[in-house]
Amino acid sequence: MYLCANVASTVEEGQTLLGIHATSQKALKEAVAKLNKMSSIVRKWSEASC
C-alpha cells in the first residue's frame, strides 16, 4: 500500500517540476502529454497491484 502512495506522490512531484522547467508551450504540452500517458499506466499498475 505504501509503495502505491509513494508512486502517486512521485508522479505529482514530476508534474510540478515539468511545469516549472518547461521552457516553451510546445515543450510543456509534449511533456504533459507524455506524463499523462505515464500516469495512467502507473495508475493502472498501482490499482492492479494494491
Secondary structure, DSSP 8 states (H G I E B T S, - for coil): -HHHHHHHHHHHHHHHHHHHH--SHHHHHHHHHHHHHHHHHHHHHHHHH-
